[in-house]
Amino acid sequence: MDGREVLLGRPRLLPEQGVAVPSRVEARAAELGTDGGSVVLIATDRQVAGMLLLEDALRPEAKPTVARLDQLGLRTVLVSGDHQATAERIAAELGIREVHAGLLPQQKVEIVGRLQAEGRTVAFVGDGINDGPALAAADVGVAMGLAGTDVAIEAAEIALLSDDLAKLPHLLGLARQALCAIRQNLAFPVGVVVLALGLTTPDILTPVTGALLHKLSSIPIIANSTWLIAWGAKAE
């Protein structure tokens, strides 16, 4: 750069390239690294010139989303390929008590399998290539639509059209409401059939009125299903 040699890398890279790193710089880098950040040293013309501290920035909606999931009775687990210190710092900020860090893709799948073996239904949220196997192994895989890789989106059952984490509690609520509507839509026609059979015995219900009752019974079912659209819009 402008005729000068500039080297950037982790603290262990510089000695490998013949750059002497002062002990005070090594101590400071180790101190910052234990706080969960990634330290990058800068050397100019074979002399240490500076230090960069890189940290993951939490999405503003991340903490309230985790709190909302806890309120809904869900167990939230952080599964990450990052260093243990970084993952623990993020988990502490989010209020997540269970952390698994430094994992390879197959190890993430093993975590999902272990939770399923406990009898739990697992929803895995991810956006990277390394998340693909875990997304496929989970009962429900949720990929972040905008930031997510093609592999993650292909492996997941659900792809969020936006990368807003606040959609997750809404997604759960909508799923529960949909299941409730399905049960109601199954129970209602059975009830109508039982009622029709009861009215047919004393000749109160004729074939014509029975057919009419059968057709009209579809209206409440359609209305009940349409209500999900209004519920979803209200939740937004």
Secondary structure, DSSP 8 states (H G I E B T S, - for coil): -TT--EEEE-TTHHHHTT----HHHHHHHHHHHHTT-EEEEEEETTEEEEEEEE-----TTHHHHHHHHHHTT---EEE-SS-HHHHHHHHHHHT--EEE-S--HHHHHHHHHHHHHTT---EEEE-SGGGHHHHHHSSEEEEETTT--HHHHHH-SEEESS--TTHHHHHHHHHHHHHHHHHHHHHHHHHHHHHHHHHHTTT-S-HHHHHHHHHHTHHHHHHHHHHHHHHHHHH-
